[in-house]
Amino acid sequence: MATRLKEAAFGDNIVRAQHTIQICSDLTDGPIPGLSFDYETIELSCNWKEMFTIFWSEVQMTSNITREWVNNQETWMKGLKAKVQSGQLDMGAMIMEAMAGFANSNQNAAKEARRHRIKLLIKKTYPESEDFKIDEVEEEKILNELGKKRQVYGMMDDFEDDDEDEEDGYGDDEDEDSEDNSGSADEWEDEEDDDANSDDDNGHSHN
């Protein structure tokens, strides 16, 4: 067990990581700074603040690029609507084409954000390296793997959300649901504050 943890911790590289980081429905293969572990307790630790900073920066950049694409698609959307009105497309086909366009844009945005993160880390880690280039064949394989994992984890999140809705009696009474959800949010925030106060600057993650 300890040997496998050591390989995972120190056999990594910037371009092709041996791990993924998932928070809710977001997933990247970004770095885990300061990753180490205690052989006796099998306890992993890392600089979680830096890890979260890199993680959310990449997720936010992906979102920003996708939003910019959406904002620039007015002409394309008008063209789709015109096809529906002329009978060239039915409403279902238009929706499918719009969804496919958005999904493709999001994939391209994720690729661009990931490249940006890698180049920054390469420059920071190896400042003398000025001719670094992305291996596009290898990159495509990695992106496909990440895409499949996002689909799986996305479906798992959907199942968990459905189970939680059933347990909470979702939809029985709107006012009661609002009060219950508000209480849950306050409780979650309190727990998060307690966790934050109990962690040291490096943070810990347990296997």
trRosetta pair geometry for C-beta under 8 A, 3 or more apart (Angstrom, degrees):
i j d omega theta_ij theta_ji phi_ij phi_ji
1 4 6.0 -58 -153 35 30 108
1 5 6.5 28 152 -17 64 107
1 42 6.5 -15 130 -116 126 132
2 5 5.6 -55 -149 37 34 113
2 6 6.3 37 152 -23 66 104
2 37 7.9 -169 -141 107 75 127
2 39 5.1 43 -138 -140 137 85
2 42 6.8 -113 -85 -98 79 89
3 6 5.7 -53 -150 33 31 112
3 7 6.5 31 152 -18 64 103
4 7 5.7 -51 -149 35 34 112
4 8 6.4 33 153 -18 65 106
5 8 5.7 -56 -148 38 32 111
5 9 6.1 27 155 -19 67 111
5 37 5.3 -57 153 53 131 164
5 42 6.9 -177 -43 -146 163 82
5 44 7.2 -140 -159 -78 120 102
5 207 6.8 -77 -104 -61 124 162
6 9 5.8 -59 -143 39 29 108
6 10 6.0 -23 175 23 67 110
6 11 7.8 75 127 -19 62 100
6 37 7.5 -122 -76 50 59 119
7 10 7.1 -79 -129 55 18 75
7 11 4.5 -7 -170 1 63 137
7 18 7.8 -91 135 130 83 170
8 11 6.8 -23 -70 41 13 99
8 12 7.3 36 175 -55 41 102
8 18 5.8 -142 -135 104 66 128
8 19 6.6 78 -169 -59 102 114
9 12 7.3 -79 157 -13 18 113
9 35 4.9 -158 -145 126 88 112
9 36 6.5 92 -169 -109 143 30
9 37 6.1 -137 -63 -2 152 107
9 44 7.6 -164 -87 -127 118 101
11 18 6.5 33 93 -15 92 154
12 17 5.7 9 -156 -138 107 68
12 18 5.4 -119 -102 16 81 101
12 19 7.3 -35 -108 7 126 100
12 31 7.8 126 138 -128 141 79
12 35 8.0 57 9 52 147 146
13 16 5.9 27 71 55 107 68
13 17 7.1 -144 65 -84 52 46
14 17 7.7 -13 -156 -64 16 84
14 31 6.8 -26 -119 -70 70 115
14 118 6.0 125 148 -144 102 79
14 121 5.0 -178 -146 113 130 127
14 122 6.0 165 109 -71 159 75
14 125 6.6 -159 -58 23 143 154
15 118 6.0 64 -104 -148 63 130
15 122 8.0 38 -61 -72 90 115
15 134 7.9 167 -137 -128 116 69
15 135 7.6 65 176 25 144 103
15 138 7.5 37 149 120 121 134
16 29 7.8 -23 -154 145 37 145
16 138 6.9 -78 -67 167 124 120
16 142 6.1 -134 -114 -90 86 132
17 20 7.3 133 97 -73 123 48
17 29 4.2 177 44 169 123 99
17 30 7.4 8 -34 71 159 6
17 31 7.1 -159 -96 -89 131 51
19 29 6.9 147 87 -146 52 75
19 32 6.8 -8 76 -16 148 126
20 27 5.5 15 169 -174 121 103
20 28 6.9 170 -158 89 78 28
20 29 5.2 -54 -104 -91 70 71
20 146 7.0 155 -112 -117 129 83
20 149 6.1 160 -21 139 177 163
21 27 6.9 166 83 -148 48 56
21 28 5.6 -12 56 62 96 77
21 29 7.4 152 11 -108 78 22
21 30 5.9 -49 24 51 130 88
21 32 7.1 155 -71 -73 122 95
21 51 7.1 -174 -119 175 158 111
21 55 5.7 -92 106 -107 142 128
22 26 7.0 159 -152 87 54 49
22 27 4.5 -12 -101 -99 81 92
22 149 7.9 -126 -75 150 123 113
22 153 5.7 -129 -140 -147 145 162
23 26 5.3 -13 66 65 80 100
23 27 7.9 171 24 -78 54 49
23 55 6.7 87 2 152 131 143
24 157 6.9 67 -180 -120 61 141
25 150 7.6 67 174 -161 75 84
25 153 6.8 158 -136 120 55 100
25 154 5.5 59 -147 -107 106 75
25 157 5.2 -76 -82 5 93 171
26 55 7.6 112 125 168 124 102
26 59 4.9 7 -156 -113 143 136
27 146 6.7 179 113 -165 109 89
27 149 6.0 -138 140 113 160 110
27 150 5.2 -157 43 -90 127 82
27 153 6.1 115 -50 48 139 153
28 55 5.9 -178 38 -135 132 76
28 58 5.4 76 -103 94 156 146
28 59 7.0 -116 -40 -58 124 85
28 114 7.1 -179 -146 -100 102 96
28 117 7.9 37 -175 39 139 172
28 146 7.6 12 -133 -146 34 133
29 114 7.7 39 46 -138 91 121
29 142 7.0 -92 24 -178 159 114
29 146 6.2 -103 -25 -90 111 120
30 51 7.4 140 111 -158 113 71
30 54 5.0 171 175 126 140 114
30 55 5.4 -165 53 -87 149 66
30 58 6.0 -165 -66 0 133 152
30 117 6.1 -72 -110 165 102 152
31 51 7.1 -126 100 -114 66 78
31 54 6.3 -9 49 104 88 166
31 121 6.5 146 -22 -124 136 150
32 35 4.4 59 109 -63 107 123
32 46 4.9 -63 169 -134 95 155
32 51 5.5 15 -131 -109 54 128
33 46 6.3 116 76 -178 51 97
33 47 4.3 -43 100 54 104 115
33 50 4.3 -31 45 96 148 131
33 51 5.7 -152 24 -61 86 78
33 54 7.6 127 -23 -4 113 138
34 45 7.4 -54 130 121 99 81
34 46 5.1 133 83 -156 84 55
34 47 3.7 88 24 -16 135 97
34 50 7.2 102 4 45 111 133
34 202 6.1 -120 130 -146 147 106
35 44 6.9 -18 -159 -167 85 100
35 45 7.6 160 -144 85 40 45
35 46 4.6 -7 -89 -97 62 106
36 44 7.5 156 85 -152 36 56
36 45 5.7 -19 65 62 82 89
36 46 7.4 155 18 -81 62 58
37 42 6.8 -1 174 -157 120 38
37 43 6.2 170 -154 83 75 41
37 44 4.7 -33 -94 -96 101 58
37 45 6.9 156 -93 14 46 71
37 207 7.6 18 -128 -20 136 125
38 41 4.5 20 97 42 126 95
38 42 7.0 -71 81 -16 75 12
38 43 4.5 14 34 47 110 93
38 45 7.7 53 -21 -7 92 110
39 42 7.4 12 -165 -72 24 55
42 207 5.8 -86 152 53 98 122
43 204 6.6 -21 174 -163 109 118
43 206 6.0 -41 -132 -111 74 76
43 207 7.5 -159 -117 12 27 88
44 204 7.2 133 91 -170 57 68
44 205 4.7 -35 94 82 108 87
44 206 6.5 166 37 -108 85 20
44 207 5.4 96 -13 -39 114 92
45 202 5.7 42 166 129 112 122
45 203 7.0 157 -160 94 77 53
45 204 4.8 -42 -108 -114 84 71
45 205 6.7 159 -103 27 29 68
46 51 5.9 45 130 -37 126 140
46 202 6.8 -177 106 171 20 89
46 203 6.4 -29 74 81 64 101
46 204 7.9 126 24 -120 60 26
46 205 6.1 2 16 8 104 116
47 50 4.3 20 121 25 116 114
47 51 6.3 148 92 -20 66 89
47 201 7.9 -12 -130 135 79 78
47 202 5.4 -68 -91 -141 57 69
47 203 6.9 97 -154 33 20 103
48 51 5.2 -55 -142 40 37 117
48 52 6.0 37 159 -19 70 104
48 199 7.4 -49 40 178 140 151
48 202 7.2 94 4 156 80 42
48 203 3.1 -39 8 65 123 164
48 204 7.8 -58 -32 8 128 21
48 205 7.2 138 -81 -43 115 101
49 52 6.1 -55 -148 37 26 107
49 53 6.4 30 151 -23 61 107
49 201 7.3 -46 -3 -177 133 67
49 203 6.8 160 -23 -20 71 127
50 53 5.5 -52 -147 33 33 116
50 54 6.5 29 157 -14 66 104
51 54 6.2 -59 -152 38 28 105
51 55 6.1 28 153 -20 65 113
52 55 5.4 -55 -140 40 32 115
52 56 5.9 18 167 -9 69 110
53 56 6.6 -61 -140 42 20 97
53 57 6.2 25 158 -24 59 112
54 57 5.8 -57 -146 34 26 114
54 58 6.6 23 158 -17 62 107
54 117 6.6 96 -172 -146 96 118
55 58 6.2 -67 -161 35 26 106
55 59 6.5 18 151 -12 65 110
56 59 5.3 -51 -141 41 40 112
56 60 5.8 41 158 -21 70 106
57 60 5.9 -55 -144 38 26 109
57 61 6.3 28 155 -20 62 107
57 117 7.3 136 96 -95 107 104
58 61 5.8 -53 -145 35 29 111
58 62 6.5 34 154 -21 62 104
58 113 4.9 119 -161 153 71 113
58 114 6.6 57 -155 -84 124 52
58 116 7.7 170 -114 72 79 102
58 117 5.0 -9 -89 -58 116 139
59 62 5.7 -54 -153 33 31 114
59 63 6.5 30 151 -17 64 107
59 113 7.7 121 -64 156 14 157
60 63 5.5 -55 -150 38 34 113
60 64 6.2 35 153 -21 67 105
61 64 5.6 -52 -144 35 32 112
61 65 6.4 31 158 -18 65 105
61 109 7.8 -179 127 174 69 91
61 112 7.6 -131 141 105 111 91
61 113 4.0 148 96 -120 113 110
61 116 6.4 -110 157 60 164 148
62 65 6.1 -58 -149 36 27 107
62 66 6.3 24 155 -16 63 110
62 106 7.2 53 173 -161 102 72
62 109 4.7 109 -154 131 64 104
62 110 4.9 30 -125 -88 126 60
62 112 7.8 149 -102 64 64 86
62 113 4.4 -76 -61 -7 77 156
63 66 5.8 -59 -147 39 29 110
63 67 6.1 30 155 -21 66 108
63 109 7.7 130 -40 149 14 143
64 67 5.7 -53 -145 36 29 112
64 68 6.4 32 154 -21 63 105
65 68 5.7 -53 -151 34 31 113
65 69 6.6 35 150 -21 63 103
65 108 7.7 -128 137 106 129 82
65 109 3.7 167 90 -133 120 104
65 112 5.9 146 -116 69 169 136
65 113 6.7 -144 3 -50 136 100
66 69 5.6 -53 -153 32 34 113
66 70 6.5 35 151 -20 66 103
66 102 7.6 60 -165 -165 108 78
66 105 5.7 117 -130 127 76 104
66 106 5.0 26 -106 -98 131 70
66 109 4.5 -77 -54 -23 81 168
67 70 5.6 -51 -149 34 34 113
67 71 6.4 34 153 -19 65 106
68 71 5.7 -55 -149 36 31 112
68 72 6.5 20 155 -12 64 111
69 72 6.0 -70 -153 42 30 104
69 73 6.6 37 152 -37 65 110
69 105 4.4 174 125 -164 162 136
69 108 8.0 109 -75 72 154 120
69 109 7.0 -114 -10 -61 133 118
70 73 5.8 -58 -153 18 32 119
70 102 7.2 32 -89 -116 99 96
70 105 7.5 147 -54 114 69 160
71 74 7.9 -11 172 -34 41 94
73 76 4.5 -53 -165 46 81 118
73 77 5.5 83 132 -26 91 98
73 101 7.4 124 -136 139 147 137
74 77 5.9 -58 -147 38 28 108
74 78 6.3 30 155 -20 64 107
75 78 5.7 -55 -149 35 30 113
75 79 6.5 35 151 -23 63 104
76 79 5.6 -54 -155 32 32 115
76 80 6.7 32 150 -18 65 102
76 101 7.2 168 148 -165 144 163
77 80 5.6 -49 -150 33 37 111
77 81 6.4 36 152 -17 66 104
77 98 7.2 53 -111 -113 86 116
78 81 5.7 -53 -148 37 33 112
78 82 6.3 37 151 -23 65 105
79 82 5.6 -52 -148 33 31 113
79 83 6.6 34 152 -21 63 102
80 83 5.7 -53 -154 32 33 112
80 84 6.7 34 149 -19 64 102
80 89 6.8 -49 -163 57 71 158
80 94 5.0 121 170 -147 109 100
80 97 6.3 -175 -122 88 126 128
80 98 6.4 86 -170 -65 175 99
81 84 5.6 -52 -153 33 36 113
81 85 6.4 33 151 -17 67 107
81 94 7.4 81 -82 -152 43 147
82 85 5.7 -55 -146 39 33 111
82 86 6.2 23 156 -11 66 111
83 86 5.9 -61 -141 44 29 104
83 88 4.1 -79 -162 70 85 114
83 89 4.2 48 126 9 112 110
83 94 7.0 164 80 -92 108 106
84 87 7.8 46 178 -65 27 20
84 88 7.6 -76 -58 56 23 72
84 89 5.1 -54 -77 80 63 93
84 90 7.0 69 -130 -154 84 15
84 91 6.1 65 -140 -82 130 58
84 94 5.1 -20 -67 -53 119 147
89 93 4.6 -134 -163 88 92 120
89 94 4.9 109 133 -61 132 87
89 97 7.3 -56 -144 2 148 140
90 93 5.1 92 53 11 72 103
90 94 7.1 -134 97 -8 36 90
91 94 5.6 -55 -150 34 33 114
91 95 6.4 33 155 -19 67 104
92 95 5.8 -56 -151 35 31 110
92 96 6.4 29 153 -17 65 107
93 96 5.7 -54 -147 37 33 112
93 97 6.3 32 155 -19 66 106
94 97 5.8 -56 -148 37 30 109
94 98 6.3 28 154 -18 65 108
95 98 5.7 -56 -147 38 30 111
95 99 6.2 30 155 -18 65 108
96 99 5.8 -55 -145 38 29 111
96 100 6.3 31 155 -20 64 107
97 100 5.7 -52 -146 36 31 112
97 101 6.4 33 153 -20 63 105
98 101 5.7 -54 -150 35 31 113
98 102 6.5 30 153 -17 64 106
99 102 5.7 -54 -148 37 32 110
99 103 6.2 33 154 -20 66 107
100 103 5.7 -53 -145 37 30 111
100 104 6.3 30 156 -18 64 107
101 104 5.9 -56 -148 37 28 110
101 105 6.3 29 153 -19 63 107
102 105 5.6 -56 -149 36 31 112
102 106 6.3 32 153 -21 66 106
103 106 5.7 -54 -148 35 31 112
103 107 6.5 33 153 -20 63 104
104 107 5.7 -52 -151 34 32 113
104 108 6.5 31 152 -16 64 105
105 108 5.7 -57 -151 38 33 110
105 109 6.2 35 151 -22 66 106
106 109 5.5 -51 -145 35 33 114
106 110 6.4 36 154 -21 65 103
107 110 5.7 -51 -148 34 31 111
107 111 6.5 34 151 -20 63 104
107 143 7.3 89 -170 173 96 123
107 147 6.9 12 -119 -98 110 124
108 111 5.5 -51 -150 34 34 114
108 112 6.4 33 153 -18 66 105
109 112 5.8 -54 -148 37 32 110
109 113 6.2 29 155 -16 66 108
110 113 5.8 -55 -143 39 30 109
110 114 6.1 31 156 -20 64 109
110 143 7.4 133 107 -141 112 105
110 146 7.7 -166 151 114 136 135
111 114 5.9 -58 -147 37 27 111
111 115 6.4 28 155 -19 63 107
111 139 7.4 80 -146 161 102 119
111 143 6.0 -1 -93 -108 95 144
112 115 5.8 -54 -149 35 30 112
112 116 6.4 33 152 -22 63 105
113 116 5.6 -52 -150 33 32 115
113 117 6.5 33 152 -19 64 104
114 117 5.7 -53 -151 35 33 112
114 118 6.4 32 153 -19 66 106
114 143 7.6 -175 44 -92 161 96
115 118 5.7 -57 -147 37 31 111
115 119 6.2 28 158 -17 67 108
115 134 6.0 -46 -125 -68 106 149
115 139 7.8 19 -82 -138 96 142
116 119 6.1 -58 -147 37 27 108
116 120 6.4 27 156 -18 62 108
117 120 5.9 -59 -151 36 28 111
117 121 6.4 21 156 -14 65 110
118 121 5.9 -62 -149 40 29 107
118 122 6.1 31 155 -21 67 107
118 134 7.3 91 91 -95 146 103
119 122 5.6 -50 -142 36 31 113
119 123 6.3 31 157 -18 63 107
119 132 6.9 166 -123 94 75 128
120 123 5.8 -58 -149 37 28 110
120 124 6.2 24 154 -17 64 110
121 124 5.6 -54 -142 40 32 110
121 125 5.8 19 162 -10 68 113
122 125 6.1 -62 -136 45 24 101
122 126 5.7 -37 -178 44 65 102
122 129 6.1 -84 164 86 100 133
122 132 5.0 82 152 -112 154 179
123 126 7.3 -70 -113 67 14 62
123 127 6.4 48 179 -107 57 56
123 129 7.5 -129 -98 71 45 91
124 127 7.3 3 -144 -67 14 82
126 129 4.0 32 122 1 117 121
126 132 7.8 117 81 -58 125 131
129 132 5.1 54 147 -45 114 106
134 139 5.4 28 169 -54 111 141
135 138 4.0 36 103 25 118 115
135 139 6.1 163 86 -22 60 87
136 139 5.2 -51 -138 37 33 118
136 140 6.3 40 159 -26 65 100
137 140 6.0 -50 -153 27 28 111
137 141 7.0 27 149 -16 59 103
138 141 5.7 -55 -156 34 36 112
138 142 6.5 33 150 -17 68 107
139 142 5.7 -58 -150 38 33 110
139 143 6.1 31 155 -19 68 108
140 143 5.8 -54 -143 38 30 110
140 144 6.4 34 155 -21 63 105
141 144 5.8 -55 -152 34 29 112
141 145 6.6 29 151 -18 63 106
142 145 5.7 -55 -152 35 33 112
142 146 6.3 30 152 -16 67 106
143 146 5.6 -53 -145 39 33 111
143 147 6.1 39 153 -25 65 105
144 147 5.6 -52 -147 33 30 115
144 148 6.6 31 155 -19 63 103
145 148 6.0 -54 -152 33 30 109
145 149 6.6 27 152 -15 63 107
146 149 5.7 -57 -150 38 33 111
146 150 6.3 36 152 -23 67 104
147 150 5.7 -53 -148 33 31 112
147 151 6.6 33 153 -20 63 103
148 151 5.7 -53 -154 32 33 113
148 152 6.6 30 152 -17 65 105
149 152 5.7 -54 -148 37 34 110
149 153 6.1 24 159 -10 69 109
150 153 6.1 -59 -140 45 28 103
150 154 5.8 35 157 -27 64 110
151 154 5.6 -55 -144 34 25 114
151 155 6.6 24 158 -17 62 104
152 155 6.0 -58 -155 35 29 107
152 156 6.5 28 149 -18 64 107
153 156 5.3 -51 -147 36 37 115
153 157 6.4 43 152 -23 66 101
154 157 5.7 -51 -151 33 32 112
154 158 6.6 34 149 -21 63 103
155 158 5.5 -50 -151 32 36 114
155 159 6.6 37 152 -19 66 102
156 159 5.8 -52 -151 35 34 111
156 160 6.4 32 152 -18 65 106
157 160 5.7 -56 -148 38 32 111
157 161 6.2 35 153 -22 66 105
158 161 5.7 -54 -148 35 30 112
158 162 6.5 32 153 -20 64 104
159 162 5.7 -54 -151 34 32 112
159 163 6.5 31 152 -18 65 105
160 163 5.7 -53 -149 36 33 111
160 164 6.4 32 153 -19 66 106
161 164 5.7 -55 -148 37 31 111
161 165 6.4 35 153 -23 65 104
162 165 5.7 -53 -150 32 31 113
162 166 6.6 30 153 -18 64 105
163 166 5.8 -56 -152 35 32 110
163 167 6.4 28 154 -16 66 108
164 167 5.8 -56 -146 39 33 110
164 168 6.1 22 158 -12 67 112
165 168 6.0 -64 -145 43 27 104
165 170 3.7 -46 -167 8 83 148
165 171 7.6 43 177 -11 107 99
166 169 7.8 32 179 -70 30 31
166 170 7.0 -52 -60 21 25 101
168 177 7.1 84 143 -126 116 87
168 180 6.3 152 -163 129 111 147
169 172 4.5 -24 159 -2 103 134
169 173 7.9 11 127 20 116 83
169 176 7.9 -22 95 108 121 128
169 177 7.7 -140 93 -84 81 92
170 177 6.3 75 -129 -118 57 132
171 177 7.5 56 -37 -61 23 148
172 176 6.9 -34 88 63 97 131
172 177 7.4 143 50 -51 73 104
173 176 3.9 50 91 19 116 114
173 177 6.4 169 85 -17 59 84
174 177 5.7 -56 -148 35 29 112
174 178 6.5 32 155 -23 64 104
175 178 5.7 -52 -152 30 32 113
175 179 6.7 27 153 -15 64 104
176 179 5.8 -57 -152 37 34 108
176 180 6.2 32 153 -18 68 108
177 180 5.7 -57 -145 40 31 110
177 181 6.0 28 159 -18 68 109
178 181 6.0 -56 -144 39 26 108
178 182 6.3 29 156 -22 62 108
179 182 5.7 -55 -148 34 29 112
179 183 6.4 28 155 -17 64 106
180 183 5.8 -58 -152 37 30 110
180 184 6.3 30 153 -20 66 107
181 184 5.5 -53 -146 35 33 112
181 185 6.3 36 154 -22 66 103
182 185 5.8 -54 -151 33 31 111
182 186 6.6 29 153 -17 64 104
183 186 5.8 -55 -150 35 33 110
183 187 6.3 32 153 -19 66 107
184 187 5.6 -56 -148 37 32 112
184 188 6.2 33 153 -21 66 106
185 188 5.7 -53 -147 35 31 112
185 189 6.4 30 154 -19 64 105
186 189 5.8 -55 -149 36 31 110
186 190 6.4 33 152 -21 64 105
187 190 5.7 -54 -150 34 32 112
187 191 6.5 31 153 -18 65 105
188 191 5.8 -55 -150 36 32 110
188 192 6.3 33 152 -22 65 106
189 192 5.5 -53 -147 35 33 113
189 193 6.4 35 154 -20 65 103
190 193 5.8 -53 -151 34 31 111
190 194 6.5 32 151 -19 64 104
191 194 5.6 -54 -151 35 34 113
191 195 6.3 35 151 -20 67 104
192 195 5.7 -53 -149 35 33 112
192 196 6.3 33 153 -21 65 106
193 196 5.7 -53 -146 35 31 111
193 197 6.3 29 156 -18 65 107
194 197 5.9 -58 -149 37 29 108
194 198 6.3 22 155 -17 65 111
195 198 5.9 -64 -148 38 29 107
195 199 6.5 28 157 -24 66 107
196 199 6.1 -55 -148 28 30 109
199 203 5.0 10 -175 -110 134 62
199 204 6.6 -158 -132 13 95 83
200 203 7.1 -140 67 -49 61 29
200 204 7.7 62 33 -30 89 96
